[in-house]
Amino acid sequence: MDGLAKYFDTILKVATTGALLAVALLGTRFVTKEEFTTANSRIEKIEAVLIRMEAQSETDKRHDALLADHESRLRSLEKK
């Protein structure tokens, strides 16, 4: 029993040290306010570009439909 208690005590000491190191490592992984603000502004810029790209895509679809209509009309005139 004495050997088991010693083994358990050693495991607890190692686990405690490991947990403290893990908490210290996690504490260094937090983002600072400046980094968050910079990243947030970059994300907003990317979102604005994506919104413009989506609007442009809708315009392109409309233009493609118009071009297809004109092309089909020209082809029908060429056949006559």
Buried (B, 14 or more C-beta within 10 A) or exposed (E): EEEEEEEEEEEEEEEEEEEEEEEEEEEEEEEEEEEEEEEEEEEEEEEEEEEEEEEEEEEEEEEEEEEEEEEEEEEEEEEE
